[in-house]
């Protein structure tokens, strides 16, 4: 797997480069056909990024499986976990819930930060000098909003990842933690794969609509939409486009935030359990 790492990194970096190229083309006033071509490259980049994320998910699964085996051996469970026993089964149920809870926290963090960003942008656009191009926007404040949000709103997911194995191990011992790790591993891998593929599909669906692939669309007043080339197409300001934008708004944090971060959840939970395995074995309460 390590020998394939350069290829995985290369195809994973292709998408963001094409996406940024499209943003630069639009902001610099390039002709319409330039943006159209960068959108095609970005659509391909979403697919290649899913391949790179799949590689990361697979490596996380193998690493966490190895750490899980080391934890079971270290805590004297003779290399076996009986999920029919009450404590491991309860831990299994709890572990399967953790990736969903973690994903909800990260998705909410992105939404709250985006709302703060929109409020700041609206505030700046009240300045007529900025709207007329006579004054540079305050980019630094927008950067600070993103940076502060990335630190502030990741505290709760971090506490969840580090605190859950420690709490379960301290209260119920290593057998319950074994079930917890198994649940996190199985549930987390499925969610990570689903989030990465779903987010890329919704992103490409919006590009598919904007490209005019849906013919004979109407706007909200029932009038046919006519693009620059004179054809009736679904483009912006149509019901199809609004629906695709909603999907893309959810899909971006899915494929760029929740999906990749679940890899960290899986590995860090296993590492925390392994580090404190001896403590759980000797000092658990029940």
SETI-862414 format. One line per 5 residues: their letters; for each residue z, x, y of N, C-alpha, C. Coordinates in pm, whole numbers, plus 50000, padded with zeros to 5 digits. Atoms other than C-alpha are relative to their C-alpha. Last residue first. Example, Ala and Ser with C-alpha at 12.3 -4.5 7.8 and 13.67 -1.06 7.14 Angstrom:
BEGIN
sa) 49994:49918:49881:50714:51367:49894:50073:49923:50109 | 50000:50089:49881:50780:51230:49550:50000:50090:50120
***
This chain:
BEGIN
xxxxx) 50002:50102:50107:53695:48279:49746:49920:50049:49881 | 49885:50088:49997:53809:48529:50011:50004:49904:49882 | 50039:50139:49974:53571:48822:49955:50120:49907:49979 | 49921:50068:49898:53731:49166:49991:49962:49853:50024 | 49856:49974:50003:53633:49388:49699:50081:49907:50089
xxxxx) 49948:50002:50136:53278:49278:49613:50152:50010:49996 | 49999:50137:50051:53186:49188:49969:50066:49992:49863 | 49896:50075:49927:53293:49533:50091:50008:49857:49950 | 49870:49960:50053:53085:49704:49822:50114:49926:50067 | 49982:50052:50136:52778:49504:49920:50134:50035:49940
xxxxx) 49865:50054:50014:52817:49571:50294:50028:49949:49858 | 49904:49912:49932:52517:49804:50326:50144:49953:49976 | 49984:49877:50079:52316:49612:50064:50106:50092:50062 | 49926:50031:50123:52374:49276:50232:50025:50125:49918 | 49860:50030:49964:52272:49411:50571:50084:49973:49876
xxxxx) 49936:49874:49964:51957:49566:50422:50147:49979:50034 | 49976:49922:50122:51860:49242:50246:50071:50132:50030 | 49897:50069:50078:51906:49033:50560:50033:50079:49874 | 49871:49969:49939:51714:49294:50761:50114:49929:49927 | 49956:49863:50028:51415:49285:50526:50141:50027:50054
xxxxx) 49988:49976:50145:51368:48909:50515:50058:50138:49973 | 49890:50080:50056:51441:48846:50883:50022:50034:49853 | 49876:49930:49963:51215:49134:50988:50120:49925:49944 | 49995:49877:50080:50925:48981:50795:50129:50078:50028 | 49935:50036:50126:51017:48648:50958:50002:50120:49905
xxxxx) 49858:49969:49994:50935:48814:51290:50074:49960:49873 | 49966:49859:50020:50564:48828:51207:50149:50030:49999 | 50051:49944:50124:50534:48451:51154:50035:50146:49979 | 49920:50042:50116:50764:48331:51431:49953:50065:49871 | 49854:49985:49985:50618:48529:51719:50072:49968:49870
xxxxx) 49964:49876:49930:50241:48596:51712:50150:50023:50012 | 50063:49882:50060:50109:48347:51455:50044:50131:50064 | 49989:49998:50146:50346:48060:51528:49948:50131:49944 | 49868:49948:50041:50386:48144:51898:50019:50001:49848 | 49978:49864:49949:50006:48111:51938:50140:50053:49967
xxxxx) 50047:49897:50092:49966:47809:51711:50025:50142:50046 | 49904:49983:50109:50183:47570:51911:49960:50118:49911 | 49871:49971:49937:49985:47612:52231:50109:50018:49896 | 49998:49857:49967:49665:47633:52026:50133:50040:50063 | 49990:49922:50123:49730:47294:51872:50010:50148:50026
xxxxx) 49864:50022:50053:49801:47140:52212:50020:50079:49872 | 49910:49918:49918:49482:47302:52345:50144:49983:49953 | 50012:49861:50047:49284:47154:52054:50091:50093:50079 | 49933:49989:50129:49415:46806:52134:49996:50144:49948 | 49857:50009:49974:49319:46847:52499:50079:50011:49869
xxxxx) 49954:49873:49946:48975:46971:52395:50150:49997:50028 | 50004:49898:50105:48914:46675:52168:50053:50134:50050 | 49888:50023:50091:49032:46431:52433:50004:50106:49891 | 50027:50106:50096:48793:46583:52686:50122:49984:49910 | 49970:50131:49943:48871:46781:53003:49956:49885:49909
xxxxx) 49870:50023:49939:48707:47100:52870:50008:49859:50058 | 49950:49878:49940:48414:47105:52633:50136:49969:50061 | 49856:49997:49977:48277:46850:52393:50035:50134:50060 | 49913:49933:50096:47905:46861:52441:50145:49970:50030 | 49879:50081:50011:47615:46679:52606:50089:50063:49893
xxxxx) 49982:50074:50123:47368:46956:52682:50129:49920:50002 | 50060:50132:49998:47254:47067:53028:50018:49919:49874 | 50134:49993:50056:47307:47441:52996:49935:49863:49985 | 50089:49927:49910:47604:47448:53232:49855:50000:49951 | 49962:49861:49973:47780:47176:53033:49896:50067:50087
xxxxx) 50121:49920:49992:47740:46799:53054:50040:50143:50035 | 49973:49867:49946:48029:46581:52938:49871:50081:49994 | 50034:49885:50085:47928:46221:52888:50026:50132:50071 | 50128:49941:49962:48122:45966:53097:49968:50120:49911 | 50109:50048:50083:48393:45758:52929:49864:50057:50035
xxxxx) 50059:50118:49938:48648:45802:53206:49883:49943:49921 | 49901:50108:50005:48864:46040:52997:49949:49871:50064 | 49875:49968:49934:48559:46260:52932:50092:49878:49998 | 49978:50070:49875:48295:46191:52673:50132:50044:50061 | 49862:50032:49962:48160:46406:52391:50006:49929:50134
xxxxx) 49992:50133:49942:47809:46397:52255:50144:49958:50027 | 50104:50053:49911:47824:46703:52030:50037:49860:50052 | 49992:50145:50013:48124:46886:51885:49904:49939:50103 | 50038:50032:50137:48025:47255:51849:50010:49850:49972 | 50096:50110:50003:48025:47293:52225:49958:49961:49862
xxxxx) 50135:49947:50021:48182:47641:52238:49895:49889:49996 | 50051:49952:49871:48496:47488:52387:49858:50055:49988 | 50026:50114:49912:48553:47288:52068:49938:50046:50131 | 50108:50077:50061:48516:47586:51836:49962:49881:50087 | 50126:49932:49965:48728:47799:52069:49880:49924:49944
xxxxx) 50022:50020:49856:49008:47542:52039:49870:50067:50043 | 50045:50138:49981:48971:47539:51660:49973:49971:50148 | 50146:50006:50018:48987:47920:51656:49946:49858:50017 | 50060:49924:49890:49339:47914:51802:49847:49992:49991 | 49994:50083:49880:49440:47636:51563:49939:50071:50121
xxxxx) 50094:50112:50015:49315:47837:51263:50000:49911:50124 | 50137:49953:49980:49488:48155:51379:49898:49888:49990 | 50018:49964:49860:49821:47975:51417:49859:50049:50029 | 50010:50122:49919:49790:47807:51079:49976:50033:50146 | 50131:50063:50021:49711:48132:50897:49983:49876:50087
xxxxx) 50108:49910:49958:50003:48329:51044:49863:49933:49987 | 50001:49988:49854:50252:48043:51021:49883:50085:50048 | 50047:50125:49940:50164:47958:50660:49988:50012:50152 | 50143:50014:50030:50195:48318:50542:49943:49876:50068 | 50072:49896:49926:50529:48363:50721:49850:49990:49975
xxxxx) 50009:50039:49859:50660:48028:50596:49920:50103:50079 | 50089:50115:49987:50578:48109:50234:49981:49959:50146 | 50137:49956:50025:50730:48456:50254:49902:49885:50018 | 50054:49926:49885:51044:48322:50420:49857:50045:49980 | 50035:50091:49891:51113:48057:50156:49933:50073:50115
xxxxx) 50103:50095:50045:51097:48296:49860:49954:49909:50114 | 50124:49932:50042:51280:48586:50025:49890:49900:49966 | 50067:49948:49881:51541:48380:50212:49866:50062:49964 | 50054:50111:49923:51626:48184:49897:49925:50045:50124 | 50114:50056:50074:51660:48497:49685:49937:49885:50077
xxxxx) 50114:49910:49984:51875:48663:49949:49877:49947:49926 | 50047:50006:49861:52112:48365:49965:49875:50085:50019 | 50078:50122:49985:52139:48345:49586:49942:49985:50139 | 50120:49983:50083:52244:48708:49575:49912:49876:50007 | 50099:49927:49919:52480:48650:49868:49872:50022:49920
xxxxx) 50058:50094:49904:52661:48383:49665:49894:50068:50086 | 50086:50091:50077:52709:48629:49380:49935:49895:50091 | 50137:49954:50018:52826:48897:49626:49911:49906:49920 | 50026:49887:50088:53138:48718:49744:49854:50028:49976 | 50023:50041:50139:53221:48371:49874:49959:50113:49906
xxxxx) 49933:50122:50045:53372:48413:50222:49992:49981:49849 | 49856:49989:49974:53296:48773:50311:50075:49878:49947 | 49940:49899:50087:52955:48761:50144:50151:50010:50018 | 50003:50049:50139:52855:48431:50306:50067:50099:49906 | 49908:50115:50012:52969:48548:50650:50006:49950:49856
xxxxx) 49862:49951:49989:52804:48891:50619:50100:49886:49982 | 49959:49929:50123:52478:48748:50486:50145:50047:50005 | 49998:50087:50118:52468:48490:50770:50036:50074:49872 | 49873:50066:50027:52575:48718:51054:50004:49919:49872 | 49894:49906:50037:52292:48969:51066:50128:49929:49955
xxxxx) 50046:49908:50104:51996:48729:51060:50114:50089:49951 | 50026:50074:50124:52167:48447:51250:49964:50093:49885 | 49869:50033:50058:52309:48683:51512:49983:49925:49869 | 49941:49877:50051:51962:48822:51570:50136:49978:49935 | 50062:49964:50128:51812:48473:51596:50057:50128:49940
xxxxx) 49965:50097:50104:52078:48384:51858:49929:50028:49868 | 49862:49975:50043:52035:48703:52063:50037:49906:49884 | 49999:49942:50134:51656:48674:52073:50140:50033:49951 | 50017:50104:50101:51663:48431:52365:49988:50055:49858 | 49897:50104:49998:51814:48678:52609:49988:49905:49882
xxxxx) 49868:49946:50034:51605:48985:52528:50105:49889:49985 | 50011:49937:50132:51258:48831:52512:50132:50061:49956 | 49997:50105:50102:51354:48600:52799:49994:50061:49860 | 49863:50053:50010:51445:48896:53021:50010:49893:49891 | 49912:49897:50057:51114:49067:52948:50142:49948:49981
xxxxx) 50033:49979:50141:50900:48757:53000:50097:50098:49935 | 49969:50124:50072:51072:48658:53325:49975:50019:49851 | 49855:50005:50021:51068:49020:53446:50040:49874:49924 | 49968:49904:50106:50692:49040:53394:50150:49997:49969 | 50047:50058:50126:50645:48722:53597:50031:50092:49883
xxxxx) 49907:50108:50036:50861:48863:53876:49961:49935:49868 | 49877:49943:50052:50662:49187:53879:50099:49893:49956 | 50008:49983:50145:50328:49009:53913:50133:50045:49941 | 49881:49924:50039:50407:48881:54261:50002:50012:49847 | 49889:50074:50062:50057:48768:54358:50115:50093:49960
xxxxx) 49986:49977:50144:49854:48991:54592:50113:49914:49944 | 49873:49938:50036:49779:48841:54931:50008:50013:49849 | 49961:49907:49894:49457:48743:55107:50129:50076:49967 | 50031:49862:50035:49308:48590:54793:50036:50101:50105 | 50124:49957:49934:49293:48239:54934:49962:50144:49969
xxxxx) 50112:50083:50046:49547:48105:54685:49869:50045:50061 | 50029:49964:50139:49782:48399:54749:49880:49920:49949 | 50061:49867:50001:49760:48352:55126:49966:50045:49858 | 50144:50011:49976:49818:47977:55085:49932:50136:50000 | 50034:49908:49891:50158:48032:54923:49848:50000:50020
xxxxx) 49976:50074:49876:50229:47724:54712:49970:50085:50122 | 50125:50062:49956:50062:47919:54432:50020:49905:50118 | 50084:49903:49930:50367:48143:54406:49872:49936:50053 | 49935:49960:49876:50601:47856:54324:49912:50094:50080 | 50015:50111:49905:50359:47714:54069:50062:50035:50135
xxxxx) 50141:50001:49958:50343:48053:53898:49975:49889:50101 | 50020:49888:49908:50724:48077:53890:49856:50003:50052 | 49930:50032:49875:50758:47729:53738:49981:50111:50103 | 50080:50100:49928:50489:47810:53481:50066:49964:50134 | 50117:49932:49944:50675:48128:53378:49914:49903:50082
xxxxx) 49954:49919:49887:51003:47942:53335:49882:50070:50068 | 49968:50093:49891:50827:47685:53119:50048:50075:50123 | 50127:50046:49942:50672:47963:52910:50024:49903:50115 | 50053:49892:49916:51013:48123:52858:49869:49959:50067 | 49915:49993:49879:51154:47791:52734:49949:50108:50094
xxxxx) 50023:50117:49915:50863:47741:52494:50080:50005:50129 | 50132:49986:49936:50876:48096:52357:49974:49883:50094 | 49990:49893:49901:51250:48068:52293:49867:50018:50074 | 49936:50056:49880:51203:47731:52123:50010:50105:50109 | 50098:50089:49935:50954:47887:51880:50058:49940:50128
xxxxx) 50103:49919:49935:51195:48172:51807:49895:49915:50071 | 49942:49928:49886:51490:47940:51741:49894:50081:50074 | 49974:50096:49893:51287:47702:51525:50055:50070:50124 | 50129:50033:49936:51151:47992:51321:50020:49902:50114 | 50044:49884:49922:51505:48118:51251:49870:49970:50074
xxxxx) 49910:49993:49883:51622:47775:51141:49956:50113:50092 | 50036:50115:49916:51321:47743:50910:50084:50000:50128 | 50127:49974:49929:51374:48098:50777:49955:49884:50088 | 49989:49904:49890:51746:48018:50711:49866:50028:50068 | 49998:50065:49867:51698:47698:50511:49991:50101:50115
xxxxx) 50130:50065:49977:51587:47866:50186:49993:49933:50136 | 50100:49898:49968:51890:48096:50210:49864:49940:50026 | 49978:49954:49862:52128:47799:50228:49894:50102:50040 | 50034:50110:49909:51981:47642:49915:50015:50043:50146 | 50146:50018:50005:51988:47973:49727:49956:49890:50096
xxxxx) 50060:49898:49916:52346:48042:49840:49849:49988:50005 | 49971:50038:49861:52451:47708:49693:49941:50101:50097 | 50088:50113:49968:52273:47799:49369:50023:49952:50143 | 50137:49955:49975:52436:48144:49362:49905:49885:50037 | 50011:49917:49880:52782:47988:49414:49858:50052:50023
xxxxx) 49985:50070:49871:52752:47697:49169:49978:50088:50122 | 49859:49995:49961:52606:47884:48868:50015:49942:50141 | 49938:50125:50042:52259:47766:48769:50149:49997:50031 | 50009:50098:49892:52107:48045:48982:50055:49864:49959 | 50006:50131:50065:52236:48306:48737:49999:49891:50108
xxxxx) 49942:50102:49911:52157:48642:48896:49979:49865:49933 | 50039:50138:50024:52101:48942:48670:50069:49908:50100 | 50142:50020:49979:52098:49320:48718:49952:49858:49978 | 50076:49964:50120:52440:49365:48562:49851:49966:50012 | 50043:50125:50061:52607:49184:48855:49908:50022:49880
xxxxx) 49955:50017:50138:52805:49495:48949:49962:49869:49935 | 49885:50090:50003:52774:49480:49328:50041:49963:49858 | 49884:49940:49935:52552:49788:49341:50124:49912:49988 | 49947:49891:50082:52307:49654:49084:50128:50056:50060 | 49947:50058:50123:52258:49321:49260:50063:50108:49912
xxxxx) 49876:50071:49968:52222:49497:49597:50064:49943:49873 | 49895:49900:49975:51967:49745:49462:50133:49933:50030 | 49961:49940:50127:51761:49462:49315:50110:50104:50015 | 49928:50104:50073:51765:49280:49649:50047:50053:49864 | 49864:50001:49946:51666:49600:49827:50087:49896:49930
xxxxx) 49934:49876:50042:51364:49635:49597:50144:50006:50050 | 49974:50013:50143:51271:49270:49648:50070:50124:49946 | 49881:50083:50017:51315:49309:50023:50032:49979:49853 | 49882:49927:49953:51073:49601:50025:50127:49918:49977 | 49968:49893:50096:50817:49424:49808:50126:50075:50041
xxxxx) 49957:50060:50126:50824:49104:50014:50041:50107:49900 | 49863:50049:49981:50812:49295:50343:50054:49939:49871 | 49911:49884:50002:50506:49486:50219:50145:49958:50018 | 49992:49948:50136:50331:49161:50133:50093:50120:49990 | 49919:50093:50077:50415:49009:50472:50017:50050:49857
xxxxx) 49861:49982:49961:50285:49317:50653:50093:49908:49921 | 49956:49870:50051:49959:49306:50458:50147:50023:50033 | 49978:50016:50143:49925:48937:50530:50045:50128:49933 | 49869:50062:50017:49976:49009:50898:50030:49977:49853 | 49897:49900:49971:49684:49251:50887:50140:49945:49983
xxxxx) 50001:49905:50110:49464:48994:50716:50108:50106:50020 | 49934:50065:50114:49568:48725:50964:50003:50093:49879 | 49856:49988:49978:49478:48966:51244:50077:49934:49886 | 49958:49867:50044:49128:48995:51096:50150:50021:50019 | 50010:49992:50145:49086:48619:51124:50044:50136:49950
xxxxx) 49893:50082:50056:49217:48600:51479:49999:50004:49848 | 49875:49925:49996:48991:48895:51567:50118:49920:49947 | 50000:49909:50115:48683:48704:51452:50130:50079:49994 | 49989:50086:50118:48772:48429:51697:49998:50083:49872 | 49858:50037:50013:48835:48695:51963:50021:49911:49878
xxxxx) 49927:49883:50051:48489:48841:51906:50147:49968:49978 | 50043:49981:50139:48331:48498:51942:50072:50119:49937 | 49934:50103:50079:48539:48438:52255:49961:50010:49853 | 49865:49951:50030:48421:48774:52391:50080:49897:49921 | 50007:49898:50105:48064:48652:52352:50137:50057:49967
xxxxx) 50039:50065:50125:48123:48330:52544:49997:50101:49885 | 49882:50064:50055:48312:48516:52815:49969:49934:49865 | 49911:49891:50040:48009:48737:52871:50126:49943:49935 | 50036:49955:50134:47773:48437:52863:50087:50116:49952 | 49945:50086:50104:47955:48280:53156:49972:50053:49860
xxxxx) 50079:50121:50032:47879:48569:53390:50059:49925:49881 | 50121:49970:50077:48162:48809:53483:49923:49871:49970 | 50116:50078:49957:48404:48702:53756:49872:50034:49928 | 50088:49919:49917:48661:48978:53712:49872:49928:50041 | 49936:49971:49871:48930:48738:53593:49909:50080:50093
xxxxx) 49985:50123:49922:48706:48592:53320:50059:50028:50137 | 50132:50050:49961:48585:48927:53189:50011:49875:50087 | 50052:49914:49893:48937:49070:53194:49865:49951:50050 | 49923:50027:49878:49068:48775:52994:49952:50083:50117 | 50040:50129:49946:48786:48807:52742:50075:49965:50127
xxxxx) 50133:49983:49940:48849:49179:52699:49951:49869:50060 | 49982:49943:49866:49217:49104:52647:49866:50022:50069 | 49938:50103:49916:49131:48875:52355:50018:50050:50143 | 50105:50096:49964:48891:49131:52205:50055:49890:50091 | 50096:49930:49914:49161:49400:52218:49890:49905:50046
xxxxx) 49949:49990:49863:49425:49159:52085:49905:50071:50096 | 49988:50128:49931:49205:49075:51785:50054:50009:50141 | 50130:50046:49954:49099:49427:51682:50013:49872:50083 | 50016:49973:49857:49454:49564:51663:49870:49948:50058 | 49898:50076:49928:49527:49398:51327:49987:50021:50150
xxxxx) 50047:50138:49991:49197:49524:51185:50102:49911:50071 | 50126:50008:49924:49290:49882:51271:49955:49856:50015 | 49970:49986:49858:49654:49851:51160:49874:49985:50085 | 49928:50120:49956:49551:49715:50819:50031:50006:50149 | 50097:50109:49993:49291:49990:50773:50068:49873:50052
xxxxx) 50091:49980:49885:49542:50261:50864:49898:49888:50015 | 49939:50028:49870:49803:50104:50626:49906:50026:50118 | 50080:50102:49930:49582:50095:50318:50051:49972:50141 | 50134:49944:49978:49722:50426:50183:49909:49902:50073 | 49997:49912:49883:50073:50287:50237:49862:50059:50028
x) 50000:50083:49879:50000:50000:50000:50000:50086:50126
***
